[in-house]
Amino acid sequence: MMLSALRLVLVACMMLAQNAHAHGGVVEEEDLCVIKVNYLRGHFKIYQPLTDGHKEFCEDLPNATESVFVMEYLHDGLANASVDFRIIRDVTGKGRFARWEDIAALEDLDSATVFYQAPAIEPDVLTVIHDFAEDGNYIGIVTANVDGAEQIYRAVFPFEVGFIGLGYWPVFIVLLIAIQIQYLIMSGRIARWRNQRKVPGPKAKIVTLLIVIFVPMLSMNDADAESGQEWVSERAIYQLRFESSLEPIEINQMHSWLLYVSADGKPVSGATISVVGGMPAHDHGLPTRPRITEELGQGAYRLEGMRFHMSGVWEVSINIEANGKTDTVVIALTV
Amino acid sequence: MSTIEAKTRVVIASLVVIAVVLAAAGLLQYRSANPQPWTEAEVAILRSLWIGSLPPLPADPTNAVADNPTAAEFGHRLFFDPRLSGTGGISCSTCHQPIRRFTDGLAKGQAIGTSKRNTRSIVGVAYSPWLYWDGRRDSLWSQALSPLEDPVEHGGNREQYAQFVAADPTYRASYESVFGEFPNLAKGDAVSRVFSNIGKAIAAYERLLLPGPSRFDAYVDAVMAGDVAAQRSAFSADEINGLRLFIGEAACTQCHNGPLFTNHEFHNTGVLAFPGEVPDKGRVLGAREVLSDPFNCLGNYSDDVDKNCAELEFARTGPELIGAMRTPSLRNLENTGPFMHKGQLTSLAEVLRHYNDAPPSMIGHSEAKPLQLNKRELRQLEAFLETLAAPLATAEKWLAPPATNVATNTNEE
């Protein structure tokens, strides 16, 4: 408990002392571990796959073992920056208050260094692996050099390996839960709660059955896109029809669409059209990057590179820009 | 209350309990013997997975000899020839072993060194627009070239392979009968041309490796024919339930769809990194690599004069593909473990547990959602997956090293 309280005070101090973060560091923001490399921000997490599987850590690590550091970029600047990564034993004597000035003042940085990854541009995600040989206090230093500029940004984050910050808390929690359960049983609340749970009556059952039968039918009708059907853009600027070269549309087959774009019933020519799509239920987009390959006149455009790789409900957003007016048609279709 | 009355009550209560238990057991027995029939929509899904729905092999315009039988014979010999390596000890079949459905039973391929990922089966792979776990090649022949020059795999180089084919009279004759006169290797890009043709011959052979009908396909035959007796002899109640979960609650067909049980696309499903390695970035890197591959569909060595390369042209990348790997086929899993891109999971049961838990991914974003199936359901799914094992639909002679003695070769020519 003492340790936790101490940590709380420390964290509070760090938050108040903005200075400590002026040069970057890892802080918990809305349950995310965010690393600030000056104005560049990344989501920072650490795994110990051999001992803790998929469990994600933010700063302190429970074991001296193989540790994977992952930095996902929240700012594109990091994706284009040359980034290096260093871990040193904390020889600054400053612990959690260590700053870059303290590290720069060290006479021999290399002898304190336990891991160093040379600068490289990692356009997607930065991953680093280090096998800690022993418990102790360490400091991580991420350095980003944006576009080869003279300006170098750094984040410094002190952390502890072999951290057992929970102390006796779990024991107290188990005890508290046991007492609460004991109270609930003794007071007869559980018995009362069980009596309140009644089996739904026949009426409720019929209603449920009707919902189960009809709701999917309704939504299926909603989502089925027909070739030739007219779609209206979100702000009602454009109308759009499409014809698929593959009818009916099947999964896993590359095909093309003809788009017919009109405004107030008149064909729109010279439009700039871009297309994105995805499955709202599955967190993913189209497997391809379709685009307009030809304008055929009379408001017709050839859209090539369409492919759907899962059965289900897809949304295809078609952004149309013509004569300075931009609007988007969202087509929902079930493949 | 008299004791007799009390005794009667006990007897009646006991009889009621026994009756209920017997009725329940009878119902279970009845239900397992008469599983609920498939709906029309479900039958449509079963048909889509059925081997009868497999279309003819798609043409490969980038490889003019893709369907040339002489090229396949040539490729067959090359595939099993260890002289096609830096050490003289590694052939394609070192890792792609016919007895293991052209995999090797190891977490990662083992040749001169250890390769970076698990060896994938090549059965039916001619249907895929992408090769490798990360899709870093876009044709069978360009894929076949890359291990030949990988220092930890075959460890040779194209110059060496071109000279080897030129110097071996049998190979030289085969080459000339398929590709025409052997070029002067000192001229222009002749070495790369011969090298690419070695890949095209191997690809012609690999196109012959196709999956055959399994017990699952026999079951679907029976379902479509409405033949209840044949359904029962094909599938047990557990296997039927496994199949029902597969196409329903377990949502496996989101990715494992079509007659090869794969959509040939890339998905991050949050498999833990291989011990000692950072998580594999998968498709984001593969998408970049395939675009810069000199042997890709748009390159000089592609036989497609029109450069009709829709896959490359419309290929997409982006943060969504960080850590994404190509969906493997589920046909013929028997004898092909360990599974996943680095062989992280040793058994099908472990794979199913992984998808049941669906933990968040170390990098990128996992598309898998926890399934919350119980142990019995997981066992049923596993039982179903095992019904997809079957002998290949490929003549036996292609599944073993060819008889490469001189007499046979002379006869051929």
Interface residues (C-beta under 8 A of the other chain):
Chain A: Y47 P49 L50 G53 H54 E56 E66 V68 V70 E72 P123 D124 V125 T127 V128 I129 D131 I251 N252 M254 H282 D283 H284 G285 L286 P287 T288 R289 P290 R291 E304 G305 R307 H309 M310 S311 G312
Chain B: T253 Q254 C255 N257 G258 N263 H264 E265 F266 H267 G270 L272 A273 P275 G276 E277 V278 P279 K281 V284 L285 A310 E311 E313 F314 A315 R316 G318 P319 E320 I322 P359 P360 M362 I363 G364 H365 E367
